[in-house]
Amino acid sequence: MGAFLRPGERQPGAFGISFDSDRDKNAAVVPTFNRNEKLALQEQRRRLPVFQHRREILYLVEHHATVIIVGETGSGKTTQIPQYLLEAGWCSHGRMVACTQPRRVAAMTVAARVAEETGSPLGQAVGYGIRFEDVSTPGTTQIRFCTDGVLLQEMLQDPLLTAYSVIMVDEAHERSLATDTLLGLLKKVQRRRPDLRVIVASATLEAERVAAFFDASTVRGAAAKAGDLSKQPAILSVEGRTHSVQIHYLEKPCSDYVRAAVQAAADIHREDMPGDILIFLTGQQECEDCVSMLEEEARKVRAGRAALRLMPVPLYAGLPAAAQLAAFEHSPRGYRKVVVATNIAETSVTIDGVVYVIDCCHSKQASYNPLTGLESLLVAPVSKASASQRAGRAGRMRPGHCFRLCTEADFQALHDATVPEMQRAELSGTVLRLKALGVDNMMTFDWLAPPPAETMVRALELLHALGALDASARLSRPTGQQLAELPVDARLGAVLLASVRLGCSEEAVTVVAMLSVHSVWAGAHGERKALEAAKAKFAVGEGDLVTYLNVWKAWQDSGRDRKWAARNFVNHRTLLRAADIRSQLCHHLRRLRIALESCDAEVSLLRKALTAGLLMNAVQLVDTANDISDPASAGINVYRILRSTGPGPPPKLRIHASSVLARTRPQWLVFWQMQQSSSGWFEMQEVTAVEPHWLPELAAHVYSHKGIRS
């Protein structure tokens, strides 16, 4: 791995920094945990920077409909402001304070911390809600942390959010699809509910832009004030409590940032300086590979005489709640914790003890091309704002170091801020939710960042194809309404509804649950052949989704045995999460008065139901291309997507190497996910072989028998 350089430094030591300069040879080892941890909780709260602004915050919330708080990292805004509102009486008369988070991990961990500070068991006075999991008590919970998506789903039952007196939208700078949609809806709700207070909190938000968005002082000629309530948003800045973080860059670009991150962590560990390490990678597979390599490194260290032992811990969205929370526990005595995380650790959460951050400077981002109708999951460079947030994780408790796995010149070329997800994502789920809330004209809806018109047209086209919208682009009854109420992607909801008609809902709900989690497989780094052999035991010619059904049945037959899962390279924790989601989906179907039925061995019925939901992702084999990377190969099977209408040559599609059908030649397929490779190919994942005549049978308004040529 290349050496790291701090800007302006000429004589690099290890990583371009001399750790000796950080050592006080006459001092004891610096603790790496919360410096106020041994104080009473109330004293800890008073020492947070936000406490100095408690009176101002409550005054602004009392007199302004909208308050924008720009709180730096470590200010305590996320945990303290909801408590200030509770103490000031905003939870009286049975109403609650909601605090939204862009990620489920943040909602869970912050709720646990606030429950501890209030002396209440989690789920009582303080609770949380994430998709497929609600830990709160109706009539008792006063502060509720939840994801933006969960609050949007609640609006289907309570459009004016009458259960809440204050809504705090936290980490709004991330500009997720759900956050931007929620902000637009809250602006509408405030017109009908003048008593509703909205707090928009962030670390690096464009405060003036959001203030202008919520400014209702001139709406319909109204005065700036209605009684004592100002319709003009107030802006308050709260300083943070961060320590200095030294930034280091590579001298030369690295070709494999996962290995570079492992090497950097190992070199830091050999210096025997105190402090845990946080590594940022892009996805679950990279995290698992990194943890595996770090475990091997830990075995080497044990053979030596290091003062501390390495303890690698993964942290990504697909982990069950208990496994995620393990990353936030204090390191056992004699161990150095290395948390390997995706960007879910970027904001909102604090991992005590982190002194060193290793940043790969990339993240996975959804990128949608409305001209081709293809959505890809791309690994792309992060923005400078995101990189700054990541570096800040190292300075929460004491001075730290951030090692960026790129050169300084490459870093300076990054964009200042991340493009809002609203402008780069597929929008069918957002449009469906808005239609269900009575927003029929998408073009007149107030967007903080308006989406591209072509993307909106594509979303309407998909929803019409699924039967969610009628010929007038209005929500259909009952199909559209049912799809809006199901807490899954509209396409997966369509699979469930079709499976009810076809008599295979038991199997379909299992497959949908498996698609709602991250990878089912758990191959470690360097075990590719063993993983492929394990897959072959469950693989069937019908494709990946039917293969998942075989995995599920075998896991159930084993008694959900962890050792069985390990032997078969199946991710036990992912399947436990899938089982929980399956149970929740069954509950939702029963609430819609839909009974479950099994098709037993009639797998064709399940494939037909999958086709009904993924019909816009249907492809046909058209050609074979030479594989220049493998001269001995029979070639690459080239597919074309049937509904692509973009100008120019059609995109090149092939089956992803991870699919059980990667070495076969099915003529017709539907796929669930697409990933664009660095070579330009669009690689289909989670594919299922289908019959072409199913398409016009299931969606005559989209496909015709004449247009489908076998």
N, C-alpha and C positions, 0 to 999 in steps of 0.2 A: 504494500500500500504506500502511496506517496505521502511525503511529510506534509504537515499542516503549517501554514504561515499566518500569523496575525498581521493585519495591514501595517505596512511600514517596517516590518521586522526583517532583519538581514541574516541573523545567526540563529537558525532554528535548532531547538533541542528536539526532544520527542514531541511530535505534533506541532512543532513550531513554538513551543512554550516550555519554559523551564519551570517544572513543578516546584523546584527548590524555592523559587521566589514566593510561592504561596505557603511555604512552611514557616511556622514560627517555632524554631527549634527549642525554645524555652517554654512553649505553651503545651497544654494538654491537647489531645485530639479534639478537633472542633466537632460538636454534635451536628448531625445532619437531619434532625427532626425539628418540629415546630418549637421555636424558642419559648413560646408562651404555654407549651403543653402542660406544664406542671401547675400553672395558675388555675384558679377557679374559672369555669366557663364564662361567667359574666365579666370577669376581668379580661379574659382573652378577647371578648367581644368589644370591650371599651378600647382596647389597644389597636383595633383595626382602623385604618384611615377613614373609612366611611362614617365611623361613629361621630367624627367631628362635624359632619354635615347632617346629622339626624334631624335636627330642628328644621333646617332649610328644606330637606326632602319632604317632610310631612307638611310643611307650609305650602310648598308648591303643589303637592298632590291634592291638598284641600282646595286650592284656588285655581287650579288649571286642569282642564280636561285631559291634557296630554303633557307628560313630562319626559324629557329626553336626558338620560344620564350617561355621560361619557366617563366611565370608570376604568382606570388603568388596571392592568393585571395585578392581582393581590390586594385590591382595595377592600374586598369583602362585600361588594354590592350584591352578589348573588345570594349569599346566605343571610345577610343582615336586613336588607330592605323589606323582604316579606315579613320579618319579625317586627320591624318598626311599625308596619301597617297593622299587624295583629295587635300590638300594644296600644296603638292609637284608636282602636275601636272599629277598624274597617271590616272586621269579621263578625260584627254583631248582627242580630236579626237573622241568623242562620246562613249568612252569605260567606263566601270563601275568597281568599286571595290566590290567584293562579300565577305561577311563574313558569314560563315555557323555556325549554332547552332544545337546541337542534339535534341532540343525540340522547339516546336512551341511557347510556352510561352516566352522563352528567346528571340527568334527572334522578337516577337512583342514588348516586353518591351524595349529591347535595341534599336530597331529602333525608338521607340517613344522618348527615351532619347536623342539619337544622333540628331534627327530632331529638338528637342528643343534647343540643343546646337548650331546647325548650323543656327537657326532662320528660318527654312523652314517648311512649312506644311507637315505633314506626308504623304508620297505618292508622293511627288515632288522630291526634290533633294535627299532625304533619304526615302527609302521604304522598304517593306519586302514582302516575299513570303513564304507561308506555304501551305500545301496540301489543296486544295479547296478554297484558298483565296490568291489573289495577290493584294497588295496595293503598286503599283509603276506605274510610267508613262514612257512608252517607249520614248526614246529620251531626257528625262528630268532627270530621276533618275540617280544619280552618285554613291551612296552608297546603296547597296542592301543587307539586312540581310535576310537569308533564312535558312530553314532546309537542312540538307545534302541530304535528299530524294528528295526535290524539285530541287536541283541543278543536281542530277543524272537524274531526269526526263527531265530537260532542255537539257541534253546531247543527248537525242534521236533526237532532232531537230537541235542541234548545237554541234556535238561531240567534236570539238576543243575549245568550249567555247570562240569563237571569240569576244563575246560581253564584255569580261572582260580582264582587264590588270593585275589584281592581284586577287588571290583567297586566302582568309584567312580561314583556317579550325580551328575553335575555339573549346575549350573543347575536344581536341582529346583524352585526357586520358580516356574518358568514353568508348572508343573502341566499339561504337555501330556498328551494321552491316553496316549501310549506311556510317558511317565515314571511316571504314576500306576499303570499296569498293571504296569510293571516292578517298582516298589516292592512291590506286593502279591505278586508272584511270588517276589521275593527273600526276603520274609519266610517264605514256604512252603519255599523251598530251604534256608534256614538250619536248619530243623527236621530236615532229612535230612542236611545237611552242616554240622556244628558248626564245622568248620575254615574255612568260608568267611567272610571278612570283608567287610562292607559299609560304605562311606563315602558319606554323603549330604552333598554340598557345595552351597552356595548363597550368594547375596549378601544376600537378604532373606527367608530362610525362617523359617516359624514353627517354631523348633527344638523347643520343648516338645511341640508336637502330633505331630511326626514321631517324637520320642523315645518318646512314649506308644504310638505305633503299633507301633514295633519292640520295645517292652519285652516280653521273654519270660521275665523273672525269676520269674514266678508261674505259668507255663504248666504244667498238670498237676502242680501242687504241687512243681515242681522248685525247688531252692535257687537263690539269686541267682547262685551261681557253680558252674561245672562245672570242677573243677580250678582253674586260675588264670584261666579265661575267664569274664568277667562277661557275663551275658545282658541286663544293663541298659545301654542305650545311653549313651555319654558325649557331652557337648557341649563344643565348643571354639570360641571366638571369635577370629578373626584380624583385626587392623586392616588397613586398606587403605593404599594410597599414592596418594591423590588430592589434587589441588590444588583451590583454590577455583574454583567456577564461578558466575558471576553469571547470574541468571535474568532474562529480559526478556519482557514480554507486550505484545500489541497493545492499543492504546487502544480500538479498535473491532473487532468481528468482521469477518473477511474472507469473501467469497463464494467465492473460488477459491484454495485453499491452495497449489496447484501454482504458479500465477503469483506468489502472494505469496512462496513460497519462492525462486523465481528472482529476484524483485526484491530480497529480503533478501540473497541471495548476491552480487548485483551491487553493492549498496550497501556491503556489507562489503569487497568487492574494491576498490572505489574509494578506500577509506580507506588502502590500501597498507600495512596492518599485516601482519606475517608470520603464517603459519599456514594449514593446510588447513581445508576446510569439509566437514561431514557433514550431509546433508539426509535426514530420515526421511519417507518417503511410504508409501502403503498397498499398492501392487502393481506388477507389471511394466509395465503400460501407462502408469501415472503416472510411473514412473522413466524410461521411454523418452521420454515427452513432455517431461519436465523436462530431460533430457540434451540433447534437440534444441533447446529454448529457450535453454539455457545455451551451446550451441555457437554459436547466433546472437549471444548476448551477447558471447561470446569474440571474434567477428569485429569487433564494434563496439569492444571494448577494444583490439584490435590496431591499429585505426585511430587510437587515441589515443596517450597517452604513459605508460601504466601501467608500473610497474616489473616487474610479474609478469603472466604470461599465464594465462588460465583453462584448466584441463584437466578437463572433466567426465568422470566414470567411473561407469557403472551398477553396482549390486550387488544381485542378487536371486536367489532359489533356482533359477530356470529357466536361469541362465547356465551354460555349461560350466565345468568346474573351472578351466581356464587363464584364462578371462575373469574369473572371480571372484577369483582370486589377484592379478590385475592391480590390483585396488583396494587391495591391501595393500602394494604396492611404494612406495618413496620417490618423492616428486615430483621430476621432473628439474629441474636447475638452471634458474631463471628462470620456473618454472611454479608455479601454485597449484592443487592438486588439489581438485576438488569431487566427493565421493563421494555419489551419489544412491542411497539404499538403502531396502529394506523393513526390517521389524523383525529380519531376520537379523543386522543389525549392532548389535542392542540389547545383547546380552550375549556373554560368552565371548571374543570377538575384540577385538583392539586394532588400530586403524588409526593407525599412527604419523603424527604431525604434525598431527592434528586439534586445532584450537583453538576452532573455532566449530561449534556444533550448531544446526541449524534443524529444529524438530520440528513436524510438522503436527498432532500430538496425536491422530491417528487410526490405526487399523490394520484390516486385513481379518480378520474372525473368522467361523468357521463357526457357524451357529446352526440347531439342529434342532428342529422342532416335531413331537413324536411323535403329536399328535392328528391332524394333517393328513398326516404322513409326509413332509413337505417339508424339505429341508435347504437353507438359503440361505447365501450368502457375503455378509456384510454389512460395510460400512465403519462402524465404531463407534468412539467415543472410547476412548482407552487409559485405563488406571488410573493413579493417582498413582505407584504403585510402578514401572510401566513407564516413565512419564515421567521418574522419577528416574534409572533405569538409562540412559535415552537421554542425559540431561544429563551423566551421569558420563563419557560418551565424550569430552567436551571437557576433562576435567581429568586425563587419564591422564599427560600429559607436562609440562604447565605450566598455570598459571591460564588458564581459558577462559571462554567465554560461550555461553549457550544461549538461543535465541530461539524462544519458543513461539508458534505462530500461532493464539492464542486470547487472550481477555481473562483477567485474573487471576480475576475472579468465576466465569467458566466453568470455569477449572481447579480452583478450590476445590470445585466441584460434582461433580467426577469421583469414582468409587469409589476406595477406598483400594487394593484389590487386584483383579486380574483373576479372574473366575469360572473355576474349573477347567474345562478342556476336557471332562473326564469328565461334567460336568453340563449341557453345551450342545452335544454332538456326537452324530452318528449312530454306533452302537456295533456294527454287524454285524461289522466287521473284528476288533474286540477280542474279541467273543464267539466268533468262529470260531477265533481263535488260542488262547483259553483252552480251548475244547472239544478242540482238537487236542493240548493239553498235559494232558488228562485231567481238567480242571475241569468237571464236568458240572452242578453246582448253582451257578448264578451268584449266587443270593441269599445263599449262605453264604461266598462268597469275601470275603477281607479287602480292603476298599477304603479308601484314604485319604480319599476323598470319594465316598460311594455315589452311583451314577447314579440318575436317576428310574426308577421301576418301569415306567412306560409306555414309556420309551425302550428298556428291555431287552426288553419284549414285542415291540416293533416290530422289533428286531434279530433276534429268534428267528423272527418271521414272515417276514422277508426271506430269511434263511438257509434256512428250510424251503421257500420258494418257489423258491429256486435249486437245491434238491436237496442242499444241504450237510448238512441234518439230516433224520433219519428221523422217523416218527410219535411216537417217544419222546423227541424233542429231543436225540438222541445223534448224534455225528458219523457221517455215512454213509460207506460204503466202496463204490467208491473215490472217488466225487465229492467228498465233504467233505474227505477227506484230501488229494486233489490240489489243491483250492482253497486249503487252508491252506498248502500248500507253495509255491504260486506267489506271488512278491513283488509282487502288485498287488492292488487293491481286489477284493473277492469278486465283484462284479458283472462286472468286466472279466475275472476268471478264468473266470467262467461263460461269457462270450463266447468265450474261447479253447477251452474244452472243447466247447461247442456247435459251433464251427467245425470241429472235428476230425470230428464226426459228419456234418456237412453238406458236408465236402470243400472248405472255403475258409479253411483255417488260415493259409496264406501271407498272404492279404489281412487276415485278422483280427489277426494278430500285428503287422502294420504299423499298423493303426488303433489298437490298444491302446497301442502305443509312442507314437503321436502324442497320445493322451489322457493319457499319463503325464508329459508336459512342459507347459510353459506355452504361451502363444499361438503358433501357427504364423505368424501374420501380423505384419508389422513396419512398419505405417504410422506415419510420424512426425507430430508435431503439425501440424495445418493441411493434411494431405494426405488427408483423408477421401475425397474424390471419386476421387482416383487409386487409393487402396486398394480402393474398391468396384469400380472398373473392373478392377483386377488380379484380384480375387476372381471376377468374372464369367467370366474366361477358364477357370477351373477348376470353376466351379459346375455342379452337376447337380441335377435335380429330386428325386433321392433324399435329398438333405440334406447336412449339414455333414460327416458322417463319411465318406461316399463321396467328397465333395469333397477331404477330406484325403488320401485314397488317390490321387486324381489329382495333387495337389501332390507327393506322395512320388514317384510314377512320373516326373513331369516333371523333378524335381530329380535323380533318379537318371540319367535320360537325358541331362541336361546335364553329367554327370560330376561331380555335386556341386559345381557351379561357384558361387563366391561372387558373382560379378558377375551371373549369371543370377538368383540369389536377390534381389539388390538391385533389379534391374529389375522383378521381379515382386512386390515388397513381401512377400517371404517371409523369415522370420527364419532365416538360415543357421545361426547358432549353435544355435538350438533344434532344427533338423533334424539337426545333428550329434549332439546329445544323444539325440534320438529313435532315430537309427541305432544308437548304442551300447546303448540300452535294448532295441531290437529284437533285437540280437545276444545279449544276456543272456537275454531271454525264450526265444529259440530254444534256447539251451543248457538252460534249465530244462525245456522241453518234451521235449527229447531225453533228459534225465535221467529224466523220467517215462515214457520209451519211447513218446512220441507223435511220429509222423512228420508233416511238413508237406506240405500239398497245396494246389494253386492251383485256383480255380474259373474262372480266366480271365475271360471276359466275363459270367459269370452273377452279376451284382451282387445279384440277389434272394436268393441263398444267404447272402451276407455280411449283408444287411439282416435276414435271418431269424436269423442267429447273434447279431447285435446285439440283436434283440428278446428272445432267450433270456436275455441278461444284464441287460437294462434293462426287463424286463417289469413291474416294480413302478413304473416311471416312464412308463407308457403313458397317453396322453391322447387325448381325442376333441374335435373341433370342435363347439361347441354354440351359439354366438351371435356376433353382431357388435355391438360397442359403438362409440359415437361417439368420435372423437378430437378433444377440445376444443382440443388444441395445434395441429391442422392441419385447418381447416374443409374444405379441398379433398380431404382423404383419404377413401378409401372406407370407413374405419372400422378398428377393431381387432378382429382375430379372437380370440375368447374360447374357451379350452379348459378342460375339466375333467379332473382326474386320476381314473382309474377306481377306484383302490384307496383313496381318501381316505375315512376313516370318522369324522372329527372332527365335533363338534356345531356347530350354527350354519350360516351360509351357506358354501358351498364357496369355496375361495380362487380369486382371479382369475388365470388363467394366460394368457400370450401369448408369442409367439416374440420373442426378443431381437433388437434391430436389427442386431446383428453377424452374424446367421445368414444363410446364402444363401437360406433359405426365408422371410425376414422379410416379403416382399411377395407371398407366395403363400398359398393356402388348402388345404393338405393336410388331409384329414379325420382321419387317425390318425397319431400320432407317438409316438416314444419319445425321451427327452432324457437327457443325461448329467449336466448341471449346472443349478442353479437360482440365480438372483440376484434378490433382492427390491429393487425400485426405491423411491425416496422417495415415489412416488405410491401405493404399496401393491400394485402389480402384481407378481406372480411371473413373472419373465422366463426362459424356457427357453433354454439354450445347448447347442450341439452336438446338434442335433436330427436325427432320421432318419425319413422317411416309411415307414410299415409297412402291412401288410394286417391287418385286424382278426381274420381267422380264424386267423392265426398264433398268437395268444395262447392260445386253448384247445388248439390242437395241441401247443404247446410246454409248457404248464403247465395241464393239466386239473384239477390239484388247487387251482388259484388262480382260473382263469377258466372259464366255461362258454359254450357256443355261444349258449345262451339269453340270457345276461347281456350278450353283445356284440351290439349292434344297429348295423348299418351305416346 
